[in-house]
Amino acid sequence: MEHIEISPNDVVAMDAIAQGVFGLRITFVNVFGVVNANGTWTLIDAGIPGSASAIRTWAQKQFGRPPAAIVLTHGHFDHVGAARNLADQWRVPVYARPLEFPYLTGRESYPPPNPGAGGGLMALLSPIYPKDPIDLGTHLRPLDAGTHQNMPELDGWQVLHTPGHTPGHVSLYRASDETLLVGDAFCTTKAESFFEAALVQQPELQGPPAYFTSDWDAALATVRKLAGLSPRTVAPGHGKPLAGADVAARLRDLAAHFEEVAVPENRKG
């Protein structure tokens, strides 16, 4: 699907998220680049199908060279759409949790979406989103949870297993400045609504995209776990990054009201 053309108007750079952390919004989803101590950088997630050209252009302008690796928070189509194209061209490894491997090696598809999640057009259209698993072939490498002090592609970052949205979902946390890259563990926009997700992007803590979340009990446990970190900066896969002294309290509030705010009516009980 890499023949799809994305308008430059739908590609927005996000600078100065945190020290050495830069972002790019492509329509309704974000990718991030983190600079490592050795001067290399790592791409976090790979956008929707058709976004390879936009990511390469941004990467050259922002970093001047290809990344050392691509790290995937999970394997949904809007986070891996350009992964194979970029890995082929850049000749770099792609890291993901082994629990995501069935969806990244062409073997299995994720469970069907929940179009009855409500909230807007994105949920209603979810049955027509790409369903076939991507096959990353020999590029794929296992990403273990824990502190990666010996992994230069994630220098200073801790890989956290944050399941719920998908079984092998991960988030990245840098304790030195309390920065959290959360993938789809939660959002700062209502991802079910196309108007909010793609156009308005008003930052407000919300749950993970409801139409694709497979395990709501695990999703709640994940948000509680992340709230326990008390981050000062959060950068999600959907919505604008948030930073400030009130971020930790807002995340604790999301955890406390998770069922009310995040869980769709047809998944409660």
PyMOL commands that set and color helices and strands:
alter all, ss='L'
color gray80, all
select helices_A, chain A and resi 8-10+52-63+77-80+83-90+98-104+115-117+121-124+126-128+137-139+152-154+194-200+216-227+247-256+258-261+265-267
alter helices_A, ss='H'
color red, helices_A
select strands_A, chain A and resi 11-18+21-26+29-35+41-44+69-71+94-96+140-142+146-147+158-161+170-174+179-183+233-236+242-243
alter strands_A, ss='S'
color yellow, strands_A
deselect
rebuild
show_as cartoon
